[in-house]
Amino acid sequence: MIQVGINGYGTIGKRVADAVRAQPDMEVVGVAKTRPNFEAGTAIEKGLDLYAAIEKRKPLFAEAGIDIAGDVEELVAASDVVVDACPSGVGADNAEMYREYDTPALLQGGEDADVVDSSFNARSNYDTVEGDDLVRVVSCNTTGLSRLVAPLDEEYGIEKVRTTLVRRGGDPAQSGRGPIDDILPNPVTLPSHHGPDVNTIFPDLDIDTLGLKVPATLMHMHSVNVTLESDATVEEVRDLLEGERRMFVIPEWLGLDGAGAIKELAQDAGRPRADVWENCIWGESITVESGSSTTRAGGETASDLYLFQAIHQESDVVPENVDAIRAVLGTADRAESMATTDEAMGLDDPLAPTRRAVAADGGE
């Protein structure tokens, strides 16, 4: 069994811990927290060993009546791999500790790409990170864009990607985040960081991204335009995306008019924390305009693809972290890992109600 330590037990860390515990080939050694709070109490209730991330705060755990198993260094030493789910910037500070104990670590997308040996997305570059010491699982938005780009590039080739990202102001529990009543260019300069981040996965991809920040907490929204190098039809693109893992092409009859409805569907489907691990693509938004771009040498024309997709910022990177564990340690290939991860997490259970019913009835 792969022994996994989790440094940071907040929005991402607690989700990764649950996902790792569900895997048939992994165990959670323990989790590290900087201070006692409700999440530390939850970890104890779930039977997880709790480690102190900051030594001088250890007395705070005792005052709260919470037993700890040791210091974070002991957790790192006992682990085959560590998932660092600390706030942005802290993972970079922890990198020296991981190297000191010769324990490979997975950092999150809030860290700078130059801090790590490589960046990771399961669908796009699984086979490139084996043996690396520090790997960054790219951010929620970059994960969503990479999942979309990979099959389109393989099937049609991509000339250019243009994406406008309408980003939530903060997670539901981040009461200090904003804006409260405003719409902000974020950043006002172009491009946003998302395009260069996608280039850490697809170095040769021509991609432009713009970002907006809005007073919402549920999900991000992407307006995507991809100029394909070869002709495609709406039906072909839809079939391609429906055949992808971690893609939910929303059928029109579901009546999901926004992120709130998607989250309610996930809750009704019994998803833990109403998590949505998939890219959610509105099927009726998929539009293809053939021959709409500049004619190339030889008379060939491209197809412009348009679509809307929603990305749940709290959860879409969770299966990616699980896959990254196997990828770094070289214990499974991409197809095997993604299938194992998805089955163990329940990601193979479709969100659409009738499809769930069909699956429960043995596919009849």
Number of C-alpha atoms within 10 A of each C-alpha: 10 19 16 26 30 30 29 25 24 17 17 22 22 20 19 24 25 15 21 28 16 17 18 12 13 17 17 22 22 27 31 31 27 21 18 20 12 10 15 24 16 13 19 16 10 9 9 17 20 28 29 28 20 13 12 9 14 21 14 14 20 12 10 12 11 17 16 18 16 17 17 25 16 15 24 28 17 17 22 18 26 27 30 28 25 25 15 14 14 15 26 21 12 15 20 11 16 22 13 11 14 14 19 23 32 30 32 28 23 19 21 17 19 11 17 18 13 21 29 30 29 23 22 18 17 22 17 15 23 17 13 16 20 24 26 28 28 29 22 23 26 24 28 28 21 23 22 21 20 18 18 18 15 9 14 17 18 22 17 15 20 17 22 18 22 22 26 22 24 20 17 13 9 10 10 10 14 18 15 11 9 9 15 17 15 18 13 11 10 13 15 20 16 23 23 19 21 27 16 18 21 17 10 9 18 15 20 19 20 22 21 19 20 20 17 19 21 22 23 23 22 22 17 19 21 23 23 24 21 17 18 18 15 17 12 10 20 16 12 13 20 16 13 14 17 24 19 23 23 21 13 12 7 13 10 16 10 13 20 13 13 24 20 15 20 20 16 12 17 13 19 13 12 17 22 26 26 23 24 21 24 19 21 14 17 20 19 22 16 17 14 13 15 10 11 10 7 6 7 13 18 24 23 24 24 18 18 19 25 26 26 27 26 19 20 22 28 26 24 24 29 25 29 29 27 23 24 24 17 14 14 16 13 20 14 12 22 23 14 20 24 20 14 16 20 16 19 16 17 19 21 17 14 11 13 15 14 12 14 11 9 7 9 7
